[in-house]
Amino acid sequence: MRKDPIVQEARKAGEELARQANYNFHVFFQKLRKNEKEGFFAVPKRVVSKKRVKVPQMPDVR
């Protein structure tokens, strides 16, 4: 079976978080939630800008 480097990296990161949480699931998931809110996976407050785009009218071809 081929080893996927992305999967290996994700597993390594998960193992590191588990080690930091002393393999306590409660602490582990608290850290994950904190990382989601503050870190890389945080969702920006505004996804769509308010900038208006002029859309050309399609001609009526009936």
Biopython code that builds the backbone (N, CA, C, O; Angstrom):
import numpy as np
from Bio.PDB.StructureBuilder import StructureBuilder

atoms = [
    (1, "MET", "N", (0.843, -1.182, 0.000)),
    (1, "MET", "CA", (0.000, 0.000, 0.000)),
    (1, "MET", "C", (0.890, 1.248, 0.000)),
    (1, "MET", "O", (1.860, 1.330, 0.754)),
    (2, "ARG", "N", (0.551, 2.203, -0.844)),
    (2, "ARG", "CA", (1.323, 3.436, -0.960)),
    (2, "ARG", "C", (1.063, 4.334, 0.238)),
    (2, "ARG", "O", (-0.079, 4.475, 0.676)),
    (3, "LYS", "N", (2.110, 4.938, 0.767)),
    (3, "LYS", "CA", (1.958, 5.855, 1.897)),
    (3, "LYS", "C", (1.755, 7.269, 1.365)),
    (3, "LYS", "O", (2.591, 7.797, 0.632)),
    (4, "ASP", "N", (0.648, 7.863, 1.742)),
    (4, "ASP", "CA", (0.314, 9.215, 1.311)),
    (4, "ASP", "C", (0.949, 10.210, 2.278)),
    (4, "ASP", "O", (0.688, 10.149, 3.479)),
    (5, "PRO", "N", (1.780, 11.128, 1.774)),
    (5, "PRO", "CA", (2.454, 12.077, 2.675)),
    (5, "PRO", "C", (1.488, 13.007, 3.405)),
    (5, "PRO", "O", (1.776, 13.429, 4.525)),
    (6, "ILE", "N", (0.349, 13.336, 2.794)),
    (6, "ILE", "CA", (-0.621, 14.216, 3.452)),
    (6, "ILE", "C", (-1.267, 13.489, 4.630)),
    (6, "ILE", "O", (-1.442, 14.068, 5.702)),
    (7, "VAL", "N", (-1.619, 12.224, 4.428)),
    (7, "VAL", "CA", (-2.213, 11.427, 5.506)),
    (7, "VAL", "C", (-1.204, 11.252, 6.630)),
    (7, "VAL", "O", (-1.557, 11.351, 7.805)),
    (8, "GLN", "N", (0.051, 10.993, 6.277)),
    (8, "GLN", "CA", (1.091, 10.833, 7.295)),
    (8, "GLN", "C", (1.262, 12.117, 8.106)),
    (8, "GLN", "O", (1.425, 12.070, 9.325)),
    (9, "GLU", "N", (1.224, 13.262, 7.426)),
    (9, "GLU", "CA", (1.368, 14.545, 8.123)),
    (9, "GLU", "C", (0.188, 14.793, 9.065)),
    (9, "GLU", "O", (0.375, 15.268, 10.185)),
    (10, "ALA", "N", (-1.031, 14.469, 8.609)),
    (10, "ALA", "CA", (-2.222, 14.651, 9.450)),
    (10, "ALA", "C", (-2.161, 13.737, 10.674)),
    (10, "ALA", "O", (-2.498, 14.151, 11.783)),
    (11, "ARG", "N", (-1.735, 12.511, 10.469)),
    (11, "ARG", "CA", (-1.620, 11.580, 11.601)),
    (11, "ARG", "C", (-0.544, 12.032, 12.581)),
    (11, "ARG", "O", (-0.713, 11.914, 13.794)),
    (12, "LYS", "N", (0.547, 12.543, 12.059)),
    (12, "LYS", "CA", (1.627, 13.040, 12.913)),
    (12, "LYS", "C", (1.138, 14.226, 13.748)),
    (12, "LYS", "O", (1.439, 14.311, 14.938)),
    (13, "ALA", "N", (0.381, 15.146, 13.125)),
    (13, "ALA", "CA", (-0.163, 16.296, 13.848)),
    (13, "ALA", "C", (-1.152, 15.842, 14.916)),
    (13, "ALA", "O", (-1.153, 16.374, 16.026)),
    (14, "GLY", "N", (-1.996, 14.860, 14.590)),
    (14, "GLY", "CA", (-2.945, 14.332, 15.567)),
    (14, "GLY", "C", (-2.249, 13.663, 16.731)),
    (14, "GLY", "O", (-2.659, 13.822, 17.881)),
    (15, "GLU", "N", (-1.200, 12.916, 16.442)),
    (15, "GLU", "CA", (-0.432, 12.256, 17.501)),
    (15, "GLU", "C", (0.235, 13.296, 18.405)),
    (15, "GLU", "O", (0.290, 13.115, 19.622)),
    (16, "GLU", "N", (0.737, 14.377, 17.819)),
    (16, "GLU", "CA", (1.376, 15.434, 18.610)),
    (16, "GLU", "C", (0.360, 16.114, 19.528)),
    (16, "GLU", "O", (0.656, 16.376, 20.694)),
    (17, "LEU", "N", (-0.846, 16.403, 19.005)),
    (17, "LEU", "CA", (-1.899, 16.988, 19.844)),
    (17, "LEU", "C", (-2.293, 16.039, 20.974)),
    (17, "LEU", "O", (-2.501, 16.467, 22.109)),
    (18, "ALA", "N", (-2.394, 14.762, 20.660)),
    (18, "ALA", "CA", (-2.743, 13.774, 21.690)),
    (18, "ALA", "C", (-1.666, 13.712, 22.767)),
    (18, "ALA", "O", (-1.967, 13.623, 23.957)),
    (19, "ARG", "N", (-0.409, 13.759, 22.334)),
    (19, "ARG", "CA", (0.693, 13.734, 23.300)),
    (19, "ARG", "C", (0.655, 14.968, 24.195)),
    (19, "ARG", "O", (0.850, 14.867, 25.406)),
    (20, "GLN", "N", (0.401, 16.135, 23.596)),
    (20, "GLN", "CA", (0.327, 17.379, 24.373)),
    (20, "GLN", "C", (-0.827, 17.338, 25.370)),
    (20, "GLN", "O", (-0.745, 17.949, 26.435)),
    (21, "ALA", "N", (-1.906, 16.622, 25.033)),
    (21, "ALA", "CA", (-3.078, 16.512, 25.912)),
    (21, "ALA", "C", (-2.932, 15.338, 26.878)),
    (21, "ALA", "O", (-3.867, 15.004, 27.605)),
    (22, "ASN", "N", (-1.756, 14.716, 26.881)),
    (22, "ASN", "CA", (-1.484, 13.564, 27.741)),
    (22, "ASN", "C", (-2.497, 12.441, 27.473)),
    (22, "ASN", "O", (-2.895, 11.715, 28.385)),
    (23, "TYR", "N", (-2.907, 12.315, 26.193)),
    (23, "TYR", "CA", (-3.826, 11.283, 25.718)),
    (23, "TYR", "C", (-5.176, 11.308, 26.440)),
    (23, "TYR", "O", (-5.843, 10.282, 26.577)),
    (24, "ASN", "N", (-5.563, 12.500, 26.897)),
    (24, "ASN", "CA", (-6.861, 12.717, 27.530)),
    (24, "ASN", "C", (-7.802, 13.264, 26.448)),
    (24, "ASN", "O", (-7.581, 14.361, 25.935)),
    (25, "PHE", "N", (-8.849, 12.504, 26.101)),
    (25, "PHE", "CA", (-9.736, 12.911, 25.005)),
    (25, "PHE", "C", (-10.421, 14.245, 25.267)),
    (25, "PHE", "O", (-10.593, 15.039, 24.342)),
    (26, "HIS", "N", (-10.811, 14.504, 26.494)),
    (26, "HIS", "CA", (-11.472, 15.767, 26.814)),
    (26, "HIS", "C", (-10.549, 16.944, 26.500)),
    (26, "HIS", "O", (-10.960, 17.898, 25.840)),
    (27, "VAL", "N", (-9.335, 16.879, 26.960)),
    (27, "VAL", "CA", (-8.359, 17.947, 26.707)),
    (27, "VAL", "C", (-8.023, 18.014, 25.219)),
    (27, "VAL", "O", (-7.887, 19.099, 24.652)),
    (28, "PHE", "N", (-7.893, 16.855, 24.598)),
    (28, "PHE", "CA", (-7.575, 16.776, 23.168)),
    (28, "PHE", "C", (-8.606, 17.557, 22.339)),
    (28, "PHE", "O", (-8.239, 18.375, 21.496)),
    (29, "PHE", "N", (-9.905, 17.296, 22.588)),
    (29, "PHE", "CA", (-10.940, 17.963, 21.804)),
    (29, "PHE", "C", (-11.104, 19.434, 22.184)),
    (29, "PHE", "O", (-11.512, 20.241, 21.349)),
    (30, "GLN", "N", (-10.797, 19.788, 23.411)),
    (30, "GLN", "CA", (-10.796, 21.208, 23.785)),
    (30, "GLN", "C", (-9.733, 21.938, 22.970)),
    (30, "GLN", "O", (-9.978, 23.034, 22.467)),
    (31, "LYS", "N", (-8.555, 21.333, 22.840)),
    (31, "LYS", "CA", (-7.480, 21.948, 22.058)),
    (31, "LYS", "C", (-7.867, 22.052, 20.588)),
    (31, "LYS", "O", (-7.575, 23.057, 19.939)),
    (32, "LEU", "N", (-8.524, 21.015, 20.056)),
    (32, "LEU", "CA", (-8.964, 21.066, 18.663)),
    (32, "LEU", "C", (-9.954, 22.206, 18.439)),
    (32, "LEU", "O", (-9.837, 22.954, 17.469)),
    (33, "ARG", "N", (-10.941, 22.337, 19.348)),
    (33, "ARG", "CA", (-11.925, 23.419, 19.206)),
    (33, "ARG", "C", (-11.258, 24.787, 19.291)),
    (33, "ARG", "O", (-11.602, 25.699, 18.540)),
    (34, "LYS", "N", (-10.303, 24.926, 20.210)),
    (34, "LYS", "CA", (-9.584, 26.186, 20.354)),
    (34, "LYS", "C", (-8.807, 26.501, 19.081)),
    (34, "LYS", "O", (-8.816, 27.641, 18.617)),
    (35, "ASN", "N", (-8.135, 25.501, 18.510)),
    (35, "ASN", "CA", (-7.384, 25.694, 17.273)),
    (35, "ASN", "C", (-8.306, 26.083, 16.121)),
    (35, "ASN", "O", (-7.936, 26.905, 15.283)),
    (36, "GLU", "N", (-9.499, 25.499, 16.075)),
    (36, "GLU", "CA", (-10.452, 25.846, 15.015)),
    (36, "GLU", "C", (-10.885, 27.298, 15.120)),
    (36, "GLU", "O", (-10.980, 27.995, 14.109)),
    (37, "LYS", "N", (-11.147, 27.760, 16.340)),
    (37, "LYS", "CA", (-11.620, 29.131, 16.530)),
    (37, "LYS", "C", (-10.530, 30.160, 16.274)),
    (37, "LYS", "O", (-10.801, 31.222, 15.713)),
    (38, "GLU", "N", (-9.322, 29.864, 16.673)),
    (38, "GLU", "CA", (-8.253, 30.869, 16.644)),
    (38, "GLU", "C", (-7.255, 30.680, 15.520)),
    (38, "GLU", "O", (-6.562, 31.626, 15.145)),
    (39, "GLY", "N", (-7.170, 29.503, 14.988)),
    (39, "GLY", "CA", (-6.058, 29.197, 14.112)),
    (39, "GLY", "C", (-6.375, 29.169, 12.648)),
    (39, "GLY", "O", (-7.196, 29.931, 12.136)),
    (40, "PHE", "N", (-5.703, 28.274, 12.001)),
    (40, "PHE", "CA", (-5.730, 28.128, 10.553)),
    (40, "PHE", "C", (-7.130, 27.898, 10.009)),
    (40, "PHE", "O", (-7.457, 28.398, 8.933)),
    (41, "PHE", "N", (-7.957, 27.160, 10.721)),
    (41, "PHE", "CA", (-9.270, 26.790, 10.226)),
    (41, "PHE", "C", (-10.348, 27.804, 10.578)),
    (41, "PHE", "O", (-11.528, 27.556, 10.329)),
    (42, "ALA", "N", (-9.973, 28.922, 11.142)),
    (42, "ALA", "CA", (-10.966, 29.927, 11.524)),
    (42, "ALA", "C", (-11.643, 30.481, 10.270)),
    (42, "ALA", "O", (-10.975, 30.799, 9.287)),
    (43, "VAL", "N", (-12.942, 30.593, 10.311)),
    (43, "VAL", "CA", (-13.717, 31.105, 9.182)),
    (43, "VAL", "C", (-13.791, 32.622, 9.292)),
    (43, "VAL", "O", (-14.131, 33.151, 10.350)),
    (44, "PRO", "N", (-13.475, 33.322, 8.211)),
    (44, "PRO", "CA", (-13.585, 34.786, 8.276)),
    (44, "PRO", "C", (-15.030, 35.213, 8.498)),
    (44, "PRO", "O", (-15.964, 34.513, 8.108)),
    (45, "LYS", "N", (-15.201, 36.371, 9.129)),
    (45, "LYS", "CA", (-16.545, 36.850, 9.437)),
    (45, "LYS", "C", (-17.319, 37.190, 8.162)),
    (45, "LYS", "O", (-18.527, 36.961, 8.097)),
    (46, "ARG", "N", (-16.645, 37.730, 7.158)),
    (46, "ARG", "CA", (-17.307, 38.090, 5.907)),
    (46, "ARG", "C", (-16.665, 37.272, 4.786)),
    (46, "ARG", "O", (-15.466, 37.373, 4.525)),
    (47, "VAL", "N", (-17.492, 36.468, 4.139)),
    (47, "VAL", "CA", (-16.995, 35.636, 3.051)),
    (47, "VAL", "C", (-17.213, 36.336, 1.715)),
    (47, "VAL", "O", (-16.394, 36.210, 0.805)),
    (48, "VAL", "N", (-18.308, 37.068, 1.598)),
    (48, "VAL", "CA", (-18.647, 37.750, 0.361)),
    (48, "VAL", "C", (-18.522, 39.252, 0.581)),
    (48, "VAL", "O", (-18.966, 39.779, 1.601)),
    (49, "SER", "N", (-17.920, 39.927, -0.374)),
    (49, "SER", "CA", (-17.779, 41.378, -0.243)),
    (49, "SER", "C", (-19.074, 42.071, -0.658)),
    (49, "SER", "O", (-19.943, 41.460, -1.280)),
    (50, "LYS", "N", (-19.194, 43.346, -0.310)),
    (50, "LYS", "CA", (-20.376, 44.127, -0.676)),
    (50, "LYS", "C", (-20.212, 44.796, -2.035)),
    (50, "LYS", "O", (-21.107, 45.508, -2.489)),
    (51, "LYS", "N", (-19.086, 44.574, -2.676)),
    (51, "LYS", "CA", (-18.824, 45.197, -3.969)),
    (51, "LYS", "C", (-19.858, 44.731, -4.991)),
    (51, "LYS", "O", (-20.090, 43.534, -5.161)),
    (52, "ARG", "N", (-20.471, 45.698, -5.662)),
    (52, "ARG", "CA", (-21.501, 45.361, -6.654)),
    (52, "ARG", "C", (-20.827, 45.090, -8.000)),
    (52, "ARG", "O", (-19.905, 45.789, -8.419)),
    (53, "VAL", "N", (-21.322, 44.062, -8.644)),
    (53, "VAL", "CA", (-20.809, 43.690, -9.960)),
    (53, "VAL", "C", (-21.920, 43.924, -10.975)),
    (53, "VAL", "O", (-23.057, 43.494, -10.780)),
    (54, "LYS", "N", (-21.578, 44.608, -12.054)),
    (54, "LYS", "CA", (-22.566, 44.880, -13.083)),
    (54, "LYS", "C", (-22.691, 43.655, -13.971)),
    (54, "LYS", "O", (-21.716, 43.226, -14.588)),
    (55, "VAL", "N", (-23.894, 43.092, -14.033)),
    (55, "VAL", "CA", (-24.143, 41.904, -14.835)),
    (55, "VAL", "C", (-24.838, 42.337, -16.119)),
    (55, "VAL", "O", (-25.888, 42.977, -16.071)),
    (56, "PRO", "N", (-24.254, 41.990, -17.277)),
    (56, "PRO", "CA", (-24.884, 42.404, -18.534)),
    (56, "PRO", "C", (-26.192, 41.656, -18.755)),
    (56, "PRO", "O", (-26.332, 40.494, -18.373)),
    (57, "GLN", "N", (-27.148, 42.345, -19.380)),
    (57, "GLN", "CA", (-28.440, 41.749, -19.687)),
    (57, "GLN", "C", (-28.291, 40.831, -20.893)),
    (57, "GLN", "O", (-27.626, 41.162, -21.874)),
    (58, "MET", "N", (-28.923, 39.677, -20.793)),
    (58, "MET", "CA", (-28.911, 38.751, -21.935)),
    (58, "MET", "C", (-29.984, 39.190, -22.915)),
    (58, "MET", "O", (-31.073, 39.587, -22.501)),
    (59, "PRO", "N", (-29.694, 39.126, -24.204)),
    (59, "PRO", "CA", (-30.705, 39.522, -25.192)),
    (59, "PRO", "C", (-31.841, 38.497, -25.227)),
    (59, "PRO", "O", (-31.627, 37.304, -25.007)),
    (60, "ASP", "N", (-33.042, 38.982, -25.506)),
    (60, "ASP", "CA", (-34.195, 38.112, -25.616)),
    (60, "ASP", "C", (-34.160, 37.465, -27.001)),
    (60, "ASP", "O", (-34.260, 38.156, -28.015)),
    (61, "VAL", "N", (-34.017, 36.129, -27.041)),
    (61, "VAL", "CA", (-33.854, 35.447, -28.325)),
    (61, "VAL", "C", (-35.071, 34.598, -28.717)),
    (61, "VAL", "O", (-34.955, 33.647, -29.490)),
    (62, "ARG", "N", (-36.220, 34.955, -28.178)),
    (62, "ARG", "CA", (-37.422, 34.180, -28.507)),
    (62, "ARG", "C", (-37.876, 34.382, -29.889)),
    (62, "ARG", "O", (-38.874, 33.794, -30.303)),
]
sb = StructureBuilder()
sb.init_structure("model")
sb.init_model(0)
sb.init_chain("A")
sb.init_seg("    ")
for serial, (resi, resn, name, xyz) in enumerate(atoms, 1):
    if name == "N":
        sb.init_residue(resn, " ", resi, " ")
    sb.init_atom(name, np.array(xyz, "f"), 0.0, 1.0, " ", f" {name:<3s}", serial, name[0])
structure = sb.get_structure()
